[in-house]
Amino acid sequence: MDLKDQLKNLFPEHEEIPEEIEEKSTIWLQDDPIICKYEKRKGKPITILEGYTGATSDFKILAKEIKTKLSVGGSFKDDKIIIQGDYRDRIMTLLKEKGFNVKRVGG
């Protein structure tokens, strides 16, 4: 007996509501490449993404996706995504899978 059957026994009048499938958000793709560069701040490596010309809300969504997929910290400031650590290769592959042009800068 699974959980749904147990809930039906407890609440027989309850009708199941079909779940709505969430559509993936479409992010505006641009002609110019996103610049992916590496820096050190206070002796610690960071990866900076800049050059996105779309809406800032889309760029924030992209920042959140990158941080969750890589399981790292980061922030969004001044139209730049700052990721803690040197993850240029992984970020570039993620962005290329989404259809972005990416340019590597800084080594």
N, CA, C and O atoms as a DFTB+ gen file, in Angstrom:
428 C
 N C O
     1  1       0.853      -1.176       0.000
     2  2       0.000       0.000       0.000
     3  2       0.896       1.235       0.000
     4  3       1.699       1.430       0.913
     5  1       0.753       2.065      -1.029
     6  2       1.603       3.243      -1.100
     7  2       0.913       4.440      -0.444
     8  3      -0.194       4.324       0.083
     9  1       1.563       5.552      -0.484
    10  2       1.088       6.751       0.207
    11  2      -0.236       7.261      -0.353
    12  3      -1.089       7.712       0.410
    13  1      -0.423       7.198      -1.663
    14  2      -1.679       7.668      -2.261
    15  2      -2.862       6.836      -1.783
    16  3      -3.931       7.376      -1.497
    17  1      -2.673       5.522      -1.697
    18  2      -3.747       4.658      -1.211
    19  2      -4.077       4.953       0.252
    20  3      -5.245       4.945       0.641
    21  1      -3.064       5.208       1.049
    22  2      -3.298       5.537       2.453
    23  2      -4.055       6.842       2.591
    24  3      -4.950       6.964       3.427
    25  1      -3.693       7.828       1.763
    26  2      -4.397       9.111       1.819
    27  2      -5.838       8.977       1.356
    28  3      -6.720       9.643       1.899
    29  1      -6.102       8.118       0.349
    30  2      -7.478       7.887      -0.107
    31  2      -8.310       7.243       0.992
    32  3      -9.496       7.543       1.123
    33  1      -7.703       6.359       1.786
    34  2      -8.423       5.741       2.895
    35  2      -8.735       6.756       3.987
    36  3      -9.800       6.701       4.603
    37  1      -7.818       7.674       4.228
    38  2      -8.026       8.675       5.276
    39  2      -9.002       9.761       4.845
    40  3      -9.812      10.222       5.649
    41  1      -8.929      10.173       3.576
    42  2      -9.766      11.247       3.061
    43  2     -10.507      10.765       1.809
    44  3     -10.079      11.060       0.693
    45  1     -11.610      10.029       1.977
    46  2     -12.288       9.461       0.804
    47  2     -12.966      10.502      -0.088
    48  3     -13.147      10.240      -1.277
    49  1     -13.349      11.668       0.433
    50  2     -14.017      12.685      -0.383
    51  2     -13.055      13.526      -1.206
    52  3     -13.476      14.247      -2.111
    53  1     -11.790      13.441      -0.905
    54  2     -10.798      14.282      -1.579
    55  2     -10.612      13.849      -3.032
    56  3     -10.427      12.667      -3.321
    57  1     -10.665      14.833      -3.948
    58  2     -10.437      14.547      -5.358
    59  2      -9.018      14.966      -5.723
    60  3      -8.528      16.007      -5.285
    61  1      -8.381      14.145      -6.521
    62  2      -7.011      14.430      -6.929
    63  2      -6.988      15.517      -7.988
    64  3      -7.766      15.484      -8.942
    65  1      -6.100      16.471      -7.818
    66  2      -5.929      17.542      -8.798
    67  2      -4.735      17.173      -9.669
    68  3      -3.652      16.902      -9.151
    69  1      -4.923      17.159     -10.993
    70  2      -3.771      16.812     -11.844
    71  2      -2.675      17.866     -11.723
    72  3      -2.948      19.066     -11.695
    73  1      -1.434      17.396     -11.652
    74  2      -0.302      18.309     -11.515
    75  2      -0.010      18.982     -12.841
    76  3      -0.019      18.341     -13.892
    77  1       0.249      20.271     -12.784
    78  2       0.612      21.006     -13.986
    79  2       2.108      20.896     -14.195
    80  3       2.898      21.064     -13.266
    81  1       2.479      20.611     -15.424
    82  2       3.890      20.489     -15.740
    83  2       4.436      21.879     -16.013
    84  3       3.909      22.625     -16.838
    85  1       5.512      22.211     -15.295
    86  2       6.131      23.523     -15.452
    87  2       6.939      23.570     -16.735
    88  3       7.738      22.674     -17.010
    89  1       6.728      24.615     -17.518
    90  2       7.533      24.782     -18.720
    91  2       8.868      25.391     -18.330
    92  3       8.945      26.226     -17.429
    93  1       9.909      24.966     -19.014
    94  2      11.221      25.538     -18.740
    95  2      11.230      26.976     -19.215
    96  3      10.724      27.303     -20.288
    97  1      11.815      27.821     -18.394
    98  2      11.871      29.227     -18.766
    99  2      12.823      29.407     -19.942
   100  3      13.912      28.833     -19.985
   101  1      12.385      30.209     -20.879
   102  2      13.233      30.472     -22.032
   103  2      14.056      31.716     -21.747
   104  3      13.520      32.755     -21.362
   105  1      15.327      31.603     -21.934
   106  2      16.244      32.710     -21.690
   107  2      16.639      33.288     -23.036
   108  3      16.933      32.553     -23.979
   109  1      16.641      34.599     -23.115
   110  2      16.958      35.283     -24.363
   111  2      18.415      35.041     -24.716
   112  3      19.313      35.305     -23.917
   113  1      18.641      34.533     -25.931
   114  2      19.993      34.277     -26.399
   115  2      20.480      35.488     -27.176
   116  3      19.689      36.185     -27.811
   117  1      21.764      35.733     -27.125
   118  2      22.323      36.935     -27.720
   119  2      23.362      36.591     -28.769
   120  3      23.827      35.455     -28.861
   121  1      23.719      37.601     -29.563
   122  2      24.717      37.403     -30.613
   123  2      26.137      37.478     -30.054
   124  3      26.991      36.672     -30.425
   125  1      26.393      38.434     -29.170
   126  2      27.729      38.598     -28.587
   127  2      27.982      37.498     -27.554
   128  3      27.056      37.071     -26.865
   129  1      29.218      37.044     -27.446
   130  2      29.500      35.979     -26.478
   131  2      29.506      36.504     -25.039
   132  3      29.804      37.670     -24.782
   133  1      29.168      35.612     -24.119
   134  2      29.297      35.909     -22.697
   135  2      30.755      35.688     -22.339
   136  3      31.340      34.667     -22.703
   137  1      31.342      36.633     -21.631
   138  2      32.756      36.565     -21.275
   139  2      32.886      35.834     -19.944
   140  3      32.265      36.211     -18.951
   141  1      33.700      34.786     -19.939
   142  2      33.942      33.972     -18.755
   143  2      35.400      34.172     -18.365
   144  3      36.301      33.677     -19.042
   145  1      35.634      34.905     -17.261
   146  2      37.018      35.162     -16.894
   147  2      37.309      34.735     -15.463
   148  3      36.411      34.559     -14.639
   149  1      38.593      34.578     -15.206
   150  2      39.104      34.073     -13.939
   151  2      39.878      35.175     -13.248
   152  3      40.686      35.863     -13.872
   153  1      39.629      35.343     -11.955
   154  2      40.370      36.323     -11.158
   155  2      40.648      35.725      -9.788
   156  3      40.075      34.709      -9.394
   157  1      41.546      36.394      -9.080
   158  2      41.777      36.058      -7.680
   159  2      41.480      37.302      -6.864
   160  3      41.993      38.386      -7.139
   161  1      40.646      37.124      -5.862
   162  2      40.345      38.213      -4.945
   163  2      40.660      37.744      -3.539
   164  3      40.152      36.722      -3.077
   165  1      41.501      38.502      -2.874
   166  2      41.959      38.163      -1.525
   167  2      42.557      36.757      -1.496
   168  3      42.404      36.028      -0.517
   169  1      43.238      36.387      -2.579
   170  2      43.923      35.107      -2.649
   171  2      43.039      33.929      -3.011
   172  3      43.526      32.801      -3.093
   173  1      41.750      34.162      -3.231
   174  2      40.840      33.059      -3.541
   175  2      40.359      33.188      -4.979
   176  3      40.077      34.294      -5.441
   177  1      40.262      32.061      -5.696
   178  2      39.855      32.123      -7.103
   179  2      38.349      32.344      -7.257
   180  3      37.550      31.815      -6.485
   181  1      37.980      33.129      -8.258
   182  2      36.577      33.328      -8.603
   183  2      36.433      33.303     -10.119
   184  3      37.385      33.583     -10.848
   185  1      35.241      32.967     -10.582
   186  2      34.910      32.986     -12.000
   187  2      33.850      34.054     -12.206
   188  3      32.847      34.089     -11.494
   189  1      34.074      34.925     -13.180
   190  2      33.156      36.023     -13.441
   191  2      32.554      35.864     -14.835
   192  3      33.271      35.649     -15.813
   193  1      31.230      35.973     -14.912
   194  2      30.513      35.950     -16.185
   195  2      29.928      37.334     -16.414
   196  3      29.221      37.866     -15.558
   197  1      30.220      37.910     -17.558
   198  2      29.681      39.233     -17.872
   199  2      29.442      39.343     -19.367
   200  3      29.913      38.517     -20.149
   201  1      28.704      40.373     -19.751
   202  2      28.453      40.612     -21.161
   203  2      27.080      40.161     -21.623
   204  3      26.837      40.115     -22.829
   205  1      26.175      39.826     -20.719
   206  2      24.819      39.428     -21.099
   207  2      24.005      40.686     -21.362
   208  3      23.983      41.598     -20.535
   209  1      23.340      40.740     -22.505
   210  2      22.618      41.952     -22.880
   211  2      21.106      41.824     -22.732
   212  3      20.374      42.740     -23.107
   213  1      20.632      40.718     -22.200
   214  2      19.196      40.520     -22.021
   215  2      18.707      41.130     -20.721
   216  3      19.373      41.987     -20.140
   217  1      17.551      40.691     -20.270
   218  2      16.957      41.199     -19.031
   219  2      17.757      40.716     -17.823
   220  3      18.288      39.605     -17.819
   221  1      17.835      41.552     -16.815
   222  2      18.591      41.176     -15.616
   223  2      17.912      40.030     -14.881
   224  3      18.590      39.231     -14.235
   225  1      16.584      39.930     -14.962
   226  2      15.900      38.824     -14.290
   227  2      16.304      37.480     -14.906
   228  3      16.457      36.489     -14.192
   229  1      16.477      37.450     -16.239
   230  2      16.941      36.222     -16.895
   231  2      18.354      35.875     -16.469
   232  3      18.680      34.703     -16.278
   233  1      19.196      36.890     -16.320
   234  2      20.585      36.665     -15.919
   235  2      20.634      36.155     -14.479
   236  3      21.484      35.329     -14.148
   237  1      19.732      36.637     -13.618
   238  2      19.668      36.153     -12.242
   239  2      19.229      34.689     -12.206
   240  3      19.743      33.900     -11.413
   241  1      18.274      34.331     -13.071
   242  2      17.826      32.941     -13.147
   243  2      18.979      32.049     -13.595
   244  3      19.182      30.958     -13.062
   245  1      19.728      32.529     -14.581
   246  2      20.886      31.785     -15.071
   247  2      21.927      31.617     -13.967
   248  3      22.529      30.551     -13.842
   249  1      22.142      32.656     -13.170
   250  2      23.096      32.583     -12.061
   251  2      22.669      31.520     -11.056
   252  3      23.495      30.748     -10.568
   253  1      21.389      31.486     -10.754
   254  2      20.893      30.510      -9.791
   255  2      21.044      29.088     -10.327
   256  3      21.413      28.181      -9.580
   257  1      20.761      28.887     -11.616
   258  2      20.916      27.566     -12.216
   259  2      22.373      27.097     -12.155
   260  3      22.653      25.945     -11.824
   261  1      23.285      28.001     -12.478
   262  2      24.711      27.643     -12.461
   263  2      25.149      27.283     -11.045
   264  3      25.853      26.294     -10.841
   265  1      24.736      28.081     -10.073
   266  2      25.153      27.817      -8.693
   267  2      24.595      26.501      -8.177
   268  3      25.287      25.782      -7.456
   269  1      23.356      26.170      -8.531
   270  2      22.784      24.917      -8.048
   271  2      23.392      23.713      -8.751
   272  3      23.625      22.686      -8.113
   273  1      23.654      23.816     -10.058
   274  2      24.237      22.679     -10.773
   275  2      25.668      22.397     -10.328
   276  3      26.084      21.239     -10.274
   277  1      26.419      23.440     -10.010
   278  2      27.800      23.253      -9.573
   279  2      27.926      23.086      -8.065
   280  3      28.992      22.720      -7.570
   281  1      26.849      23.351      -7.330
   282  2      26.844      23.277      -5.863
   283  2      27.925      24.167      -5.261
   284  3      28.700      23.736      -4.407
   285  1      27.963      25.416      -5.721
   286  2      28.928      26.378      -5.205
   287  2      28.203      27.660      -4.836
   288  3      27.036      27.851      -5.177
   289  1      28.904      28.523      -4.144
   290  2      28.363      29.814      -3.791
   291  2      28.677      30.835      -4.856
   292  3      29.530      30.620      -5.717
   293  1      27.983      31.935      -4.786
   294  2      28.225      33.003      -5.731
   295  2      27.231      34.122      -5.529
   296  3      26.402      34.079      -4.620
   297  1      27.321      35.127      -6.385
   298  2      26.407      36.258      -6.271
   299  2      26.186      36.890      -7.636
   300  3      26.848      36.556      -8.618
   301  1      25.237      37.812      -7.664
   302  2      24.930      38.567      -8.870
   303  2      25.038      40.042      -8.510
   304  3      24.227      40.560      -7.743
   305  1      26.050      40.723      -9.071
   306  2      26.267      42.142      -8.774
   307  2      26.663      42.874     -10.043
   308  3      27.454      42.365     -10.837
   309  1      26.124      44.053     -10.234
   310  2      26.506      44.945     -11.331
   311  2      26.492      44.239     -12.692
   312  3      27.436      44.365     -13.472
   313  1      25.423      43.502     -12.967
   314  2      25.272      42.754     -14.225
   315  2      26.405      41.763     -14.448
   316  3      26.809      41.529     -15.587
   317  1      26.918      41.183     -13.378
   318  2      27.957      40.158     -13.448
   319  2      27.570      39.019     -12.522
   320  3      27.022      39.236     -11.441
   321  1      27.863      37.798     -12.961
   322  2      27.696      36.634     -12.093
   323  2      29.070      36.291     -11.546
   324  3      30.017      36.088     -12.307
   325  1      29.176      36.225     -10.230
   326  2      30.445      35.896      -9.580
   327  2      30.285      34.540      -8.903
   328  3      29.466      34.382      -7.997
   329  1      31.071      33.564      -9.348
   330  2      31.026      32.203      -8.815
   331  2      32.309      31.945      -8.034
   332  3      33.400      32.255      -8.512
   333  1      32.184      31.380      -6.838
   334  2      33.358      31.089      -6.022
   335  2      34.074      29.863      -6.571
   336  3      33.481      28.790      -6.689
   337  1      35.347      30.024      -6.904
   338  2      36.153      28.923      -7.425
   339  2      36.393      29.057      -8.915
   340  3      35.774      29.880      -9.589
   341  1      37.299      28.236      -9.416
   342  2      37.640      28.247     -10.837
   343  2      36.843      27.144     -11.538
   344  3      37.283      25.996     -11.598
   345  1      35.678      27.498     -12.063
   346  2      34.793      26.554     -12.735
   347  2      34.549      26.961     -14.179
   348  3      33.459      26.735     -14.705
   349  1      35.542      27.559     -14.831
   350  2      35.358      28.059     -16.194
   351  2      34.949      26.962     -17.161
   352  3      34.041      27.159     -17.968
   353  1      35.602      25.813     -17.092
   354  2      35.306      24.739     -18.049
   355  2      33.879      24.224     -17.891
   356  3      33.163      24.062     -18.879
   357  1      33.469      23.970     -16.666
   358  2      32.120      23.455     -16.424
   359  2      31.059      24.485     -16.805
   360  3      30.043      24.146     -17.411
   361  1      31.304      25.744     -16.445
   362  2      30.336      26.796     -16.761
   363  2      30.215      26.973     -18.271
   364  3      29.118      27.160     -18.797
   365  1      31.340      26.913     -18.954
   366  2      31.306      27.078     -20.409
   367  2      30.529      25.944     -21.062
   368  3      29.781      26.190     -22.009
   369  1      30.680      24.717     -20.589
   370  2      29.915      23.616     -21.170
   371  2      28.430      23.753     -20.866
   372  3      27.597      23.453     -21.721
   373  1      28.081      24.207     -19.643
   374  2      26.670      24.416     -19.305
   375  2      26.038      25.475     -20.199
   376  3      24.921      25.305     -20.688
   377  1      26.768      26.575     -20.408
   378  2      26.225      27.657     -21.231
   379  2      26.129      27.255     -22.703
   380  3      25.197      27.656     -23.399
   381  1      27.094      26.461     -23.174
   382  2      27.038      26.005     -24.565
   383  2      25.871      25.056     -24.781
   384  3      25.262      25.065     -25.850
   385  1      25.545      24.232     -23.779
   386  2      24.390      23.349     -23.872
   387  2      23.089      24.147     -23.957
   388  3      22.132      23.720     -24.603
   389  1      23.061      25.306     -23.302
   390  2      21.878      26.156     -23.351
   391  2      21.798      26.972     -24.634
   392  3      20.762      27.570     -24.924
   393  1      22.892      27.003     -25.412
   394  2      22.872      27.702     -26.695
   395  2      23.583      29.035     -26.697
   396  3      23.471      29.783     -27.669
   397  1      24.311      29.361     -25.642
   398  2      25.031      30.618     -25.575
   399  2      26.394      30.515     -26.263
   400  3      26.981      29.436     -26.345
   401  1      26.881      31.650     -26.753
   402  2      28.267      31.751     -27.196
   403  2      29.071      32.203     -25.988
   404  3      28.692      33.155     -25.306
   405  1      30.179      31.523     -25.723
   406  2      30.995      31.841     -24.555
   407  2      32.430      32.067     -24.992
   408  3      32.961      31.336     -25.828
   409  1      33.053      33.093     -24.413
   410  2      34.438      33.412     -24.704
   411  2      35.233      33.317     -23.413
   412  3      34.862      33.912     -22.401
   413  1      36.329      32.567     -23.451
   414  2      37.164      32.391     -22.266
   415  2      38.241      33.478     -22.246
   416  3      38.926      33.709     -23.242
   417  1      38.376      34.138     -21.100
   418  2      39.343      35.204     -20.940
   419  2      40.140      34.943     -19.662
   420  3      39.575      34.551     -18.640
   421  1      41.439      35.159     -19.724
   422  2      42.257      35.076     -18.514
   423  2      42.910      33.733     -18.291
   424  3      42.662      33.092     -17.271
   425  1      43.725      33.299     -19.204
   426  2      44.524      32.107     -18.981
   427  2      43.983      30.823     -19.445
   428  3      44.625      29.786     -19.278
